[in-house]
Amino acid sequence: MAMSPDPARRASRSLSAGRQSALSGNGLAVASMITWAAGFPAAEILLLSWPPVAVLTARLALAVAVMAPIWFILDGPGRVLKARWGRAMVIGGLGFGISMFLMILAQKLTDPVTVAIIASCAPLMATLLELAAGTRRLTWSFALGVGVSIVGGLIATSAGAPAQLGLGAVFAITSIALFCWASMATARDFPELSPIGRTTITFTGGLLMAGVLSFGAAQMGMGVLPRATIDGQQIGMLAIYALVAMGLSQVLFITSVGKLGVALASFHINIAPFYVMLIMLMLGDEWNWTRALGAGVVALAVVLAQDRAPGSAQGSAKLG
């Protein structure tokens, strides 16, 4: 008669696996935010001479053009053809096409500081989405972590100029909400695909939406092409903005969401201002202790919100 495994040993292994998953998930989220932060300086340069719809379309087109062949090789033609393309067009069109366009418009109408301040509310939005979807059970530790994360995000962004509210702020709020929903749906609805496959298929939906927006803008007489000659600097900034700050960052973030849930993964968004500061520091800018303090507070929030035992909220929040 076979003996059943020792419950204590089984629980220990489960706890160890949960800790490893949390550690790798948080590491992926950190890497995602570092690469995402690189896009803010690049976007500022591009928006000097590129209409927002042109930035959106070029960004998605370059990302899909590079990522699609990699996805085809990794997942194989069978999975690519059998993937849920209809669902991906909805998620990608609304969650990434519209979301990215609104974020670019928000940065154009306000400034990076305002956008970063509003982005600090992403953990709250993501938590509400998970609660509505039934994928997270709210605990006191997690609720405390959400609050501390928002405070840390506000501290990190308070070092810049005052926020500019108005229509741009509304665009930013809507963009963050759509992005959190799309990230959760991407990790949940395409379990048969690799992380790069999940990202590429939804980015394709975003590219289709970008084409619709470009056509609509052209019909209304709005500019859809860069106003200045495209030079090497702009090509370099577009490559960073599309392949690093969007393509690589989103693959890392979607993988992190699959391990942590979108709410906990989104905590790391609030450290982005600190990473932007580090990038600007390498370009000759000055160290900012306020942003460093904000980053430390958000890091504390991540620790507070970690679920301590297997089968708790974190386990129920894993999406794929």
N, C-alpha and C positions, 0 to 999 in steps of 0.2 A: 504494500500500500504506500503510495507516494505521500511524502510529508508536505504539508502546505508551507509556503515560505514564511519565515519569521516576520510577524507584523511590524515589529520594531525596526528590523533591517529594511523592510519594504518602505516604511515611512521615511526612514533616513535617506534611502536612495531617492525617493520622490522629492524630499526637501532639498537634497543636493542638486537634483535636476532642475528644480524650480529656481534655485539661486543662480545656477549657471545660465538658465534662460534669461533671468532678469539682468544678469551682468552683461551678457552678450547683447540683449535688447537695448540696454542703456548705452553701451558702447557704440552700437549702430546709430542710435539717435544722436549722440554727440558728433559722430562723423558726418551724419546727414546735415546737422545744423552748421557745422564748419563750412561744408561745401555750399550750403544755401546762402550763408553770409557773404560768400564771395560774389554773389550776384548783385548785391546792392550797389557797390561802387560801379560795376559794369553797367547796370541799368541807368545810373545817373548820366554816364557818358553817352549812351545810346539815345536817351530821351532828349538830348540837346538838339538833335537833328532828325530823329525818327519819330513819326506819329505812333501813339500807343498801339494801334492795330497792326502797324508794320512790325513793331518789336515782338508782339505776340505771335504773329504768323511766322516770322523768320525763326523765332526761338523754337516753336513747336516743330516746324518743318525740318530744321537741322537735327533736333533731337530724334525725331522719328526716323529720319534718313540714316542715322548712324546706329540707332538701337534696333531697328527692325531686322536687319541681317543677323545681328547677334542673337536675337530672340529666335529666329528661324533655325539657326544652328543648334542652340541650346535645347529647345523644346521639340524640334522636329516639325516637318510640314503637317503631319496629322493633327497635332494639338493646335497648331496655328489655325488650320481650316475649321476645326470643330469647336473652336473657342466661342464663347457667348458674345458675339460681335454686337448684337442689338443692345444688350445690356451695357456693354462697354461704351457704345456711342452715347448712351444717356448719361452714364457716370462721367465719361470724359468730357462730353460737350458742356454739361452743366457744372461739374465739379472742378474741371481744369480749364476748359476753354473760357467760360464766362468768369470763373473765379480769377484766373490769371489776368484777364482783361480788366476786371474791376480793380485788381491790385495795382496794375500798371497805371490805370487812371487815377487811383487814389494817390499814388506817389507823385504823379504829374500835377494833381490839383493841390496837394499839400506838401509834404516833405517826408524823408525817410524816418524822422523822429516820430511824427504822428502815426505813420503806418506801423512802426515798431511798438508804440504804446498800445494801439488797438490790438495788435497781434498778441500782446501779453494776456488777453482774455481768451486765447485759444483753449487753454486747459478747461476753463469753465464751459465753453461751448461743446468741447469734445466730451466732457463728462455728462452733460445733459443729453447728448446724442446716444451715448452708451446706456444711460439709464432708460431712455425711451425705447431703445432696441432690446433691452433686457439682458445685455451682455456684461453689466457691472452691478454689483451690489455695493451700495455706498456705505463706507465705514467712516468712523470718526477720523482715523489717521489719514485716509485718503482725502476727506473733505478739508482737513487741516492743510494737507499738502497742496491742494488746489489754491486755497487762500494765500498761503505763503508764496507759492509760485507767482501768483498775480502781483503780490507786493514786490517780489524780487524783480519782476519784469518792469514794473513802474519805476523802481529805483534805478534799474539799468538804463532806462530811457530818459530819466529826468535830467541827465547831464547835458542834453542838447538844448535846442531852442524850444520855446513853448509850443505845445501842440496846436495845430490849426484844424478846427472842427468845421462842420458844414457838409456839403455833398460828398467831398472826398472821404470824410470819416464814415459816412453811410456806405460808400462803396467798399471801404476797407473791412467794415464789420460783416457785410454780406459775403465778401470774398473769403474771409476766414471761416465763416460758417459753412460755406460750400466746400472749401478745401478739406475741412475736418470730416464732413460727411463723405466726400469722395474717397478720401484715404481709408476710412473705415470700410466702405463698400468695396473698394479695390482689394483689400486684404481678405475680405470675407467671401466675395462672390466668384473668385477665380482660383480655387484651391488647386486645380490641376496644372496651373501655369507656374513657371519660375518667377521670382521677383521681377526680373527684367521683362518677362512676358506680361505680367500684370500691369507693369508701368507702361510698356509700349502700347498695349492694346487700348488703354484708356487715354494715353496721349494722342493716339490716332483719332479718337473721338473729339479730343480738344482741338486738334488740327482741323478737323472738318468744321467745327464751330468757328474757328478762326477764319476759315475761308468764307463762311456765311457772313461774319461780321465785316470782313474786308469788302465783300461785294456790296453789302448794305451801306457801308461808309462811302464807297465810291459812287453809288447811286445818289447819295445825298450831297455830293460835291465835296466831301471831306478828303483830306490828304491820306493816301494809303502807301506812299512811297517815301523813302528818305529824302530830305530836302537838300542834302549835301552829298558830294561825291563820296562813295564808300571807299575808305582807305584801309590800310593794314591794321590800324588801331581799332577801328570799328569791327573788323572781322574778328580780331582777337577778343574783343569784349563780347561779341555775340557768341563766340565759341565757349567762353567762360560761362556766360549767362544761360546758354542752352544745354551744354553737355555736362558742365560741372554743377552749376547752381540749380539746375532743374533735373536733368537726366540722372546723373549719379546720385544727387541728393535724394530724389524721390525713390529710387530703388532702395537705398539705405533706409529711408523713412518707412516705406511700406513693409520692409522686412522687420523693422523694429516694431511697427504696429502689430504685426502678426505674433510677436513675442510678448508685448506689454499691454496691448490695447491702445486705441488712438488717444485716450485721455492722458495716460501716463506718458506716452511718447511725446505728446504735444507740450508737456512741461518744458521740454528742452528748447522749444521755440523761444522761450523767454531769456535764454542765454545768448541768443543770436546777436544782440547789440554788443555783447562782450567780444564775440568772435569778430564782428565787424571792426571793433576797435583794434583788435590784434592785427588784422589785415592792414588797416590804415597805419598802425604803428610800424609795420615793416615797410610801408611806403613813405615814412617820414613824419607821421603824425605823433601826437604826444599821448603818454599813458594817462588813463582816466580812472581814478580810484572809485568814483561813484559807480561806474559800470562794472568794475571788478567786484564791488560789494554786492551789487544786484545779482551778478552771476553766482556769487557764493550763497546768497539767499535762495536762489532757485535750486542750486545743487542740494541745499538742505531740504527743500521741498520734495525733491525726488526721493531722498532717503526716507523722509517721513511717510510718503505715500506708498512705499513698497509694502506689499502684503507679506506678512511674516510666515504664513503657513500654507502648504499646498492645499488646493481646494477652496481657497478663500477668493476674494474678489479678483485678484490677478488671474487666477486660473479661469474664472468665468469670463474674463475680459479678453482672453486670447481669441483672435479672430481667424487665424489660419496658419 
